[in-house]
Amino acid sequence: MEVPFLFGMGILLLAFNIPIAAALGAAAIATIWVFGIVPLDLVPSIAYATVSKFTILAVPYFIAAGYIMERSGIADRLIRLAGLLVGALPGGLAYVAIVVSIFFAGISGSGTADTAALGAILIPAMGKAGYNKAFSAALIACGGSIGIIVPPSITYVLYGSITGASIGKLFVAGIIPGILIGLSLALPSYISTRHIKSPGWQRGSHRDLLAAARDASWGLAAPFVILGGIYGGIFTPTEAAGIVVVYAVAVGMLVYRELPRQSLPRFFADSALITSMALVIVIGASLFSWIITRLGISAQITHAVSVFSSDPQIIVIVLMGILLITGMFLDAVSITFIFIPLFLPLLQAAQIDLVWFGVLYSVNMAIGQATPPVGVNLYIAAGIARVPFAKVSQAILPMIAGEVVVLAILVFFPELTLWLPNIIGMR
């Protein structure tokens, strides 16, 4: 009776538009209370144990760093560099959006933040240049989701805190898949925009490219600061998050001089608000997941799937299918704390590489961020473009199809994910 009650209560609360954190947490607490699973006074300890992990400390720092960098002039400089590289091509602004999305993903670590920051600049520019607004919004929504694949990714931090997988290795392993997801957007962009001429961009000379690259170098260097420090053993991924905040403030205030000192308290307050919202979801989802584990559902799933197949690749395909479906309806943080603890015993029993699965999982969540009916990036981009959600949902389908193809390739060819961390000795 406990399992039907738990899921029934959760679904009922969500149906009444109760926020997901409250719905999951209330369903878990109600189940504990009704069935007397543990004393209620243990609930705060369970919640605290989740958010008090040292690795979770990286989350607010990465959010703050991305928030500051997005407002320090880095986006404008990256767009100028990308414009000189690919802007002169037919439909060049679409390719600029793709290239900048990959660049910017290495700074923020948040798909929604990337969508909002780049959308505010690129969607109006694409509209003035004659691009279909629904297409522009769809492209930015998909491009923004690369932010949770390419390091530094908050999703990797949360995943690593649960599974114990190396966050540094996850960061490095996400680079090639993130680039492949970006490239998958090129074909639908070419089909939709090949008739649109360049909005005045000329192919950059070597001198122009060098000048633009030099101007954008502080933004481009951010991921190398993070990965280089982690790989070199200078600091841990959690400490790297704090380092990159200092780096972001220094670049914004001292180098580009576009970050007013008096604005810092507001930026940190906004970052704290976003962090608190994420951690509330973490607490609600972790309570829900704890009940699921306590009731033995993880063991039942492991047994059921192992009876169905013992092939690790088949198991991964099944789990990816489950995550693709749930990603259409739930946010990445909730899915992370509900399903990863649920799947972890199965992954360990099947001896599936946790870094490989973590990157596949992150790609899956990136697809979910841009997939209707609940894709948060879609809502952000549609709001910026002032286009009906239904039109953006229709325009994004070819892009989602391309991303699913990339996900399938990564499933069948694990070397694409693991080659880079292995080649630099992160075994």
MARVEX-198392 format. One record per residue (C-alpha): residue in three letters; chain; x, y, z. Coordinates in steps of 0.001 Angstrom, whole numbers, plus 500000, padded with zeros to 6 digits. Example, Ala and Ser with C-alpha at 12.3 -4.5 7.8 and 13.67 -1.06 7.14 Angstrom:
REM MARVEX-198392
   code   unit       px       py       pz
    ALA      A   512300   495500   507800
    SER      A   513670   498940   507140
***
This chain:
REM MARVEX-198392
   code   unit       px       py       pz
    MET      A   500000   500000   500000
    GLU      A   502884   502374   500690
    VAL      A   504045   502624   497065
    PRO      A   500606   503383   495516
    PHE      A   499961   505914   498296
    LEU      A   503327   507642   497746
    PHE      A   503007   507973   493980
    GLY      A   499275   508675   494103
    MET      A   499771   511502   496578
    GLY      A   502613   512969   494505
    ILE      A   500629   512857   491257
    LEU      A   497530   514303   492949
    LEU      A   499447   517274   494353
    LEU      A   501139   517949   491009
    ALA      A   497739   517797   489305
    PHE      A   496624   520652   491569
    ASN      A   499633   522721   490412
    ILE      A   501428   522431   493732
    PRO      A   505135   523320   493202
    ILE      A   507137   520181   492560
    ALA      A   509366   520555   495630
    ALA      A   506343   520853   497923
    ALA      A   504473   518052   496135
    LEU      A   507328   515544   496398
    GLY      A   508207   516502   499958
    ALA      A   504589   516441   501146
    ALA      A   503964   513057   499502
    ALA      A   507042   511619   501216
    ILE      A   506198   513063   504648
    ALA      A   502563   511938   504364
    THR      A   503701   508402   503536
    ILE      A   506085   508366   506504
    TRP      A   503339   509640   508818
    VAL      A   500476   507412   507605
    PHE      A   502472   504177   507530
    GLY      A   504846   504938   510395
    ILE      A   507938   504106   508346
    VAL      A   510218   506131   510642
    PRO      A   509548   508716   513365
    LEU      A   508697   512091   511833
    ASP      A   511436   513816   513813
    LEU      A   513984   512033   511589
    VAL      A   512748   513849   508458
    PRO      A   514867   517008   509025
    SER      A   517967   514833   509456
    ILE      A   517283   513043   506171
    ALA      A   516839   516351   504360
    TYR      A   519929   517897   505943
    ALA      A   522077   514889   505047
    THR      A   521370   515545   501366
    VAL      A   522200   519245   501175
    SER      A   525109   519176   503649
    LYS      A   527422   517201   501358
    PHE      A   530654   519043   500578
    THR      A   530200   518663   496808
    ILE      A   526789   520386   496950
    LEU      A   528644   523500   498127
    ALA      A   529785   523967   494507
    VAL      A   526228   524651   493312
    PRO      A   525754   528209   494673
    TYR      A   529251   529196   493561
    PHE      A   528766   527998   489980
    ILE      A   525381   529735   489858
    ALA      A   526925   532977   491119
    ALA      A   529848   532724   488671
    GLY      A   527546   532165   485720
    TYR      A   525262   534978   486854
    ILE      A   528163   537440   487076
    MET      A   529818   536384   483814
    GLU      A   526567   536730   481906
    ARG      A   526398   540376   482981
    SER      A   530036   541326   482534
    GLY      A   530131   541750   478745
    ILE      A   531449   538272   477962
    ALA      A   528379   537275   475926
    ASP      A   528731   540281   473609
    ARG      A   532393   539503   472967
    LEU      A   531726   535825   472292
    ILE      A   528968   536746   469835
    ARG      A   531319   539102   467988
    LEU      A   533976   536378   467740
    ALA      A   531446   533806   466519
    GLY      A   530072   536341   464030
    LEU      A   533508   536792   462485
    LEU      A   533963   533017   462314
    VAL      A   530635   531923   460802
    GLY      A   528385   534992   460572
    ALA      A   529077   535608   456867
    LEU      A   527538   532256   455859
    PRO      A   523939   532133   454575
    GLY      A   521815   531879   457693
    GLY      A   524920   532902   459613
    LEU      A   523153   534137   462738
    ALA      A   521868   530612   463364
    TYR      A   525430   529289   463323
    VAL      A   526530   532184   465515
    ALA      A   523890   531093   468042
    ILE      A   525181   527505   467963
    VAL      A   528850   528455   468338
    VAL      A   528148   530957   471110
    SER      A   525984   528398   472932
    ILE      A   528943   525999   473032
    PHE      A   531335   528752   474130
    PHE      A   528972   530082   476771
    ALA      A   528165   526610   478087
    GLY      A   531737   526473   479343
    ILE      A   531078   529478   481562
    SER      A   527647   529188   483132
    GLY      A   526895   525549   483992
    SER      A   523146   526196   483766
    GLY      A   520999   525601   480697
    THR      A   518245   527970   481771
    ALA      A   520721   530765   482519
    ASP      A   522368   530336   479103
    THR      A   518993   530401   477362
    ALA      A   517979   533614   479120
    ALA      A   521322   535377   478610
    LEU      A   521840   534478   474944
    GLY      A   518158   534713   474066
    ALA      A   517959   538306   475266
    ILE      A   520696   539249   472780
    LEU      A   520298   536876   469836
    ILE      A   516524   536401   469483
    PRO      A   515830   540123   468814
    ALA      A   518835   540284   466445
    MET      A   517620   537224   464522
    GLY      A   514128   538706   464282
    LYS      A   515471   541938   462766
    ALA      A   517512   539911   460245
    GLY      A   514407   538086   458970
    TYR      A   514633   534807   460864
    ASN      A   511423   533060   461838
    LYS      A   510805   533926   465500
    ALA      A   509620   530446   466444
    PHE      A   512737   528912   464864
    SER      A   514991   531430   466628
    ALA      A   513421   530686   470003
    ALA      A   513672   526930   469407
    LEU      A   517344   527169   468434
    ILE      A   518229   529237   471502
    ALA      A   516296   526821   473747
    CYS      A   518238   523843   472383
    GLY      A   521532   525707   472342
    GLY      A   521066   526883   475909
    SER      A   520583   523311   477104
    ILE      A   524209   522563   476151
    GLY      A   525033   524414   479373
    ILE      A   524360   521284   481447
    ILE      A   526545   519058   479237
    VAL      A   529722   521090   478789
    PRO      A   531701   521782   481988
    PRO      A   531209   523305   484440
    SER      A   527792   521680   484786
    ILE      A   525714   521844   487946
    THR      A   524068   518584   486856
    TYR      A   527437   516802   487068
    VAL      A   527967   518170   490580
    LEU      A   524593   516838   491747
    TYR      A   525066   513500   489959
    GLY      A   528562   513082   491395
    SER      A   527347   513889   494911
    ILE      A   524897   510972   494692
    THR      A   526916   508344   492817
    GLY      A   530434   509143   493985
    ALA      A   531603   509451   490373
    SER      A   534554   511787   489822
    ILE      A   533166   515258   489106
    GLY      A   536426   516261   487434
    LYS      A   536203   513287   485082
    LEU      A   532544   514055   484387
    PHE      A   533531   517604   483454
    VAL      A   536155   516426   480957
    ALA      A   533955   513631   479575
    GLY      A   531167   516104   478778
    ILE      A   533206   518193   476329
    ILE      A   532900   516044   473176
    PRO      A   529191   515160   473711
    GLY      A   528422   518862   474224
    ILE      A   530112   519757   470945
    LEU      A   528252   516935   469155
    ILE      A   524920   518210   470477
    GLY      A   525815   521650   469136
    LEU      A   526728   520205   465736
    SER      A   523411   518317   465617
    LEU      A   521650   521695   465494
    ALA      A   523511   522691   462320
    LEU      A   521474   520568   459867
    PRO      A   518004   521835   460862
    SER      A   519503   525337   460959
    TYR      A   520834   524967   457417
    ILE      A   517478   523680   456124
    SER      A   515542   526504   457783
    THR      A   517892   529448   457155
    ARG      A   519905   528748   453996
    HIS      A   517896   531398   452105
    ILE      A   518673   534162   454632
    LYS      A   521630   536376   453817
    SER      A   524192   537478   456362
    PRO      A   523057   540496   458455
    GLY      A   526029   542593   457396
    TRP      A   528820   540396   458797
    GLN      A   531889   539984   456624
    ARG      A   534228   537046   456898
    GLY      A   536800   538149   459423
    SER      A   540399   538762   458435
    HIS      A   543158   537160   460476
    ARG      A   543721   540489   462196
    ASP      A   540015   540884   463042
    LEU      A   539791   537322   464315
    LEU      A   542863   537736   466481
    ALA      A   541530   540985   467921
    ALA      A   538114   539440   468652
    ALA      A   539685   536315   470139
    ARG      A   541935   538450   472332
    ASP      A   538943   540478   473495
    ALA      A   536946   537321   474287
    SER      A   539899   535397   475700
    TRP      A   538969   536005   479335
    GLY      A   535618   534325   478788
    LEU      A   537124   531517   476719
    ALA      A   539729   530900   479417
    ALA      A   537189   530251   482202
    PRO      A   536640   526526   481487
    PHE      A   540395   526023   481160
    VAL      A   540927   527627   484558
    ILE      A   538398   525200   486046
    LEU      A   539530   522037   484255
    GLY      A   543228   522881   484442
    GLY      A   543062   523449   488174
    ILE      A   541133   520234   488780
    TYR      A   543301   518115   486476
    GLY      A   546486   519660   487859
    GLY      A   545443   518811   491404
    ILE      A   545481   522470   492422
    PHE      A   541912   522417   493713
    THR      A   538884   520145   493921
    PRO      A   535740   520693   491801
    THR      A   534047   522264   494821
    GLU      A   536961   524620   495405
    ALA      A   537040   525355   491664
    ALA      A   533541   526792   491977
    GLY      A   534770   529353   494493
    ILE      A   537833   530158   492366
    VAL      A   535697   530831   489298
    VAL      A   533529   533314   491250
    VAL      A   536640   535339   492075
    TYR      A   537716   535035   488426
    ALA      A   534317   536235   487190
    VAL      A   534332   539271   489481
    ALA      A   537902   540152   488494
    VAL      A   537130   539917   484758
    GLY      A   533916   541921   485041
    MET      A   535300   544678   487264
    LEU      A   538985   544956   486376
    VAL      A   539316   543733   482782
    TYR      A   536083   544592   480961
    ARG      A   534981   547207   483520
    GLU      A   531313   546473   482804
    LEU      A   530448   545116   486238
    PRO      A   529703   547974   488674
    ARG      A   530891   547284   492199
    GLN      A   527568   548416   493650
    SER      A   525745   545740   491617
    LEU      A   527578   542830   493265
    PRO      A   525311   542586   496350
    ARG      A   522262   542353   494084
    PHE      A   523927   539700   491897
    PHE      A   524865   537606   494923
    ALA      A   521358   538008   496372
    ASP      A   519807   536862   493076
    SER      A   522220   533917   492963
    ALA      A   521280   532993   496532
    LEU      A   517594   533090   495591
    ILE      A   518135   530775   492611
    THR      A   520271   528459   494755
    SER      A   517662   528284   497503
    MET      A   514978   527408   494958
    ALA      A   517162   524589   493614
    LEU      A   517972   523277   497095
    VAL      A   514301   523236   498093
    ILE      A   513677   520993   495080
    VAL      A   516665   518865   496118
    ILE      A   515212   518397   499616
    GLY      A   511738   517481   498364
    ALA      A   513054   515082   495725
    SER      A   515577   513491   498091
    LEU      A   512842   512757   500659
    PHE      A   510760   511168   497906
    SER      A   513774   509145   496750
    TRP      A   514622   508098   500307
    ILE      A   511152   506613   500746
    ILE      A   511456   504780   497413
    THR      A   514769   503264   498496
    ARG      A   513452   502472   501985
    LEU      A   510530   500567   500474
    GLY      A   512904   498397   498425
    ILE      A   511808   499638   495011
    SER      A   515431   499994   493861
    ALA      A   516072   496323   494532
    GLN      A   512866   495366   492716
    ILE      A   513857   497410   489669
    THR      A   517348   495872   489656
    HIS      A   515856   492381   489769
    ALA      A   513217   493103   487097
    VAL      A   515688   494610   484638
    SER      A   518295   491891   485235
    VAL      A   515655   489273   484426
    PHE      A   514810   491166   481239
    SER      A   518470   491524   480165
    SER      A   521947   491391   481665
    ASP      A   523519   493274   478739
    PRO      A   524759   496648   480088
    GLN      A   523999   498387   476797
    ILE      A   520402   497132   476768
    ILE      A   520017   498255   480370
    VAL      A   521322   501720   479495
    ILE      A   518936   501943   476513
    VAL      A   515981   501087   478774
    LEU      A   517031   503656   481376
    MET      A   517593   506328   478718
    GLY      A   514077   505704   477418
    ILE      A   512647   506131   480912
    LEU      A   514597   509357   481413
    LEU      A   513569   510766   478020
    ILE      A   509923   510347   478980
    THR      A   510255   511710   482522
    GLY      A   512389   514596   481238
    MET      A   509355   515835   479323
    PHE      A   507482   516391   482585
    LEU      A   510002   516954   485407
    ASP      A   512998   519247   485864
    ALA      A   516566   517919   485914
    VAL      A   517134   518493   489646
    SER      A   514038   516511   490637
    ILE      A   514883   513678   488255
    THR      A   518456   513578   489563
    PHE      A   517405   513064   493170
    ILE      A   514520   510704   492400
    PHE      A   515877   508427   489689
    ILE      A   519658   508352   490123
    PRO      A   519458   506811   493646
    LEU      A   516840   504466   492202
    PHE      A   519068   503398   489295
    LEU      A   522402   503351   491144
    PRO      A   522194   499755   492498
    LEU      A   521300   498543   488999
    LEU      A   524202   500457   487424
    GLN      A   526619   499022   489977
    ALA      A   525285   495481   489587
    ALA      A   525648   495677   485794
    GLN      A   529138   497244   486165
    ILE      A   528162   500225   484017
    ASP      A   530723   503028   483966
    LEU      A   529223   505768   486147
    VAL      A   531027   508560   484289
    TRP      A   529735   507343   480917
    PHE      A   526204   507016   482281
    GLY      A   526471   510412   483966
    VAL      A   527240   512128   480674
    LEU      A   524446   510216   478905
    TYR      A   522145   511258   481716
    SER      A   523177   514906   481366
    VAL      A   522569   514824   477593
    ASN      A   519172   513308   478321
    MET      A   518347   516086   480770
    ALA      A   519485   518690   478233
    ILE      A   517002   517253   475749
    GLY      A   514314   517358   478423
    GLN      A   514956   521060   479104
    ALA      A   513906   521836   475533
    THR      A   511167   519237   475042
    PRO      A   507466   520102   475319
    PRO      A   505212   520122   477229
    VAL      A   507272   521223   480260
    GLY      A   510663   522163   478774
    VAL      A   511739   525156   480857
    ASN      A   514090   526485   478156
    LEU      A   511189   526526   475708
    TYR      A   509128   528730   477993
    ILE      A   512044   531127   478527
    ALA      A   512851   531407   474806
    ALA      A   509198   531675   473770
    GLY      A   508698   534440   476323
    ILE      A   511676   536408   475025
    ALA      A   510555   535978   471402
    ARG      A   506902   536677   472293
    VAL      A   505812   533679   470246
    PRO      A   503090   531183   471255
    PHE      A   504523   528158   473031
    ALA      A   502840   525801   470546
    LYS      A   504682   527350   467589
    VAL      A   508066   527067   469294
    SER      A   507250   523464   470262
    GLN      A   506586   522633   466624
    ALA      A   509765   524355   465416
    ILE      A   511953   522531   467916
    LEU      A   510988   518966   466952
    PRO      A   513659   518511   464205
    MET      A   516315   519773   466625
    ILE      A   515169   517389   469354
    ALA      A   515310   514541   466817
    GLY      A   518926   515423   466024
    GLU      A   519837   515495   469707
    VAL      A   518231   512089   470268
    VAL      A   520355   510710   467401
    VAL      A   523479   512051   469137
    LEU      A   522336   510440   472404
    ALA      A   521954   507101   470590
    ILE      A   525450   507439   469106
    LEU      A   526886   508102   472571
    VAL      A   525084   505023   473917
    PHE      A   526482   502723   471223
    PHE      A   529955   504286   471174
    PRO      A   531055   504887   474792
    GLU      A   534555   505762   473546
    LEU      A   533269   509141   472357
    THR      A   532527   510021   475960
    LEU      A   535420   508332   477739
    TRP      A   538219   508955   475222
    LEU      A   539146   512446   476410
    PRO      A   539351   511729   480176
    ASN      A   541241   508502   479441
    ILE      A   543702   510131   477053
    ILE      A   544748   512690   479662
    GLY      A   545097   510032   482317
    MET      A   541862   510509   484317
    ARG      A   541169   506796   484722
***
